[in-house]
């Protein structure tokens, strides 16, 4: 099967400074997160949860593409994307 992202939900993890989201490979849920720092090109100052989530939404397609690439490269139980993954 292929990785899909049918659920547009995402949440901000204040402690880790990441946005969490999930993909699905068939019936298997695949958890992802992306570091808030990686979204600075969209919003120069990310100092609130609202700004982080807005930056994620503005970059949703490149983030999901990066998640897809990370998923096909390895078989992990959790993926953390960084700025390097968006390139």
Long-range contacts (C-beta under 8 A, 24 or more apart in sequence): 1-25, 1-26, 3-30, 3-67, 3-68, 3-71, 3-72, 5-64, 5-67, 8-60, 10-53, 10-56, 10-57, 12-36, 12-49, 12-52, 12-53, 14-49, 18-80, 19-52, 19-53, 19-56, 21-56, 21-63, 21-67, 23-64, 23-67, 23-68, 23-71, 25-71, 30-71, 30-79, 31-77, 31-78, 31-79, 32-67, 32-70, 32-78, 32-79, 32-80, 32-81, 33-78, 33-79, 33-80, 33-81, 34-63, 34-66, 34-80, 34-81, 34-82, 34-85, 35-80, 35-81, 35-82, 35-83, 37-82, 37-83, 38-81, 38-82, 38-83, 38-85, 38-86, 40-83, 59-86, 62-86
